[in-house]
């Protein structure tokens, strides 16, 4: 139906005739007219100036000085080659978006006498080249109350291998599931100090998980060496009365303890001359009386060979159980952090100063900043879990 040519125009609405449209809609109500006029008046209103907040003493908060922002931190002889922040993301497959890996993962918790902080960072090289983070991090609690156990798993996929991030994720997931299904028995063994049962059981679960990884490689048409990952784990009781800390795994990485301001390498790598390696002398202390865990009489570390196919270099299964003291900081990490920690004294000194002189564990953001302390010549992914004992 044509509109009424005699309908009055709406004030403030250009081109309005007020006519009824073809569907028979009535003229706009007076309320709509008032709303339009009100909106126009708001546009013309003067915005009241909001004063800057003041301190309690009456002084204004200082303006943020953008020029004073700190440059990314590094230690050693010079700045690293790559930029400190992410540059490029990996190319995504629209049909496999669940395969994407975030640049950074950060986690934390507190159980009993332990405060945990964990971080996994894409390395500077991978950030620059748009490659995915090859490291994987799993943090999980199994059970409830004092019977619960906490598992932290750190895995690093093989360098330059396609799908390395998937292999790291798979081994963490499969090993974590196996530990979770056996957590009740494992927790009892930890609290009772049954070293033999723990070692045997964890070795068996680890071997089975690597067996699944080899089977997955065959499904993908890859050699086992092309779809594998180093694995390092901590198994911790939630019961505050039990301070036993269990480490196990296969492959490269590090296990360190900060005690009384000095680093101890609890998992030294053998050198060519057969002598045990360790942290640099500066700012550190050699591990002496702790070669044998006095509290439990457990040697460090286990070296039972894992049974692998001939085409896969055999890696020793590593196991260690020790008793923590108040004030200790235990650090489990992938090779991306273990190598600069062993190779650059300035990094060991800096972390010892940051973590060994404080009365409270760092918050998540502060721990992330500590984990990003860079060293020239070390650009791999970094994954670490630190545990502070109260």
Buried (B, 14 or more C-beta within 10 A) or exposed (E): EEBEEEBEEBEEBEEBBBBBEEEEEEBBEEEEBEEBEEEEEEEEEEEEEEEEEEEEEEEEEEEEEEEEEEEEEBBBEEEBEBEBEBEEBBEEEEEEEEBEBEBBBBBBBEBBBBBBBBBBBBBBBBBBEEBBBBBBBBBBBBBEEBBBBBBBBBBBBBEEBEBBBBBBBBBBBBBBBBBBEBBEEBBBBBBEBBBEBBBBBBBEBBBEBBEBBBEBBEEBEBBBBBBBBBBBBBBBBBBEEBBBBBBBBBBBBBBBBBBEBBBBBBBBBEEEEEEBEBBBEEBBBBBEEBEEBEBBEBEBBBEEEBEBEEEBEEBBBBBBBBBBEEBBBBBBBBBBBBBBBBBBBBBBBBBBEBBBEEEEBBEEEEBBBBBBBBBBBBBBBBBBBBBBBB
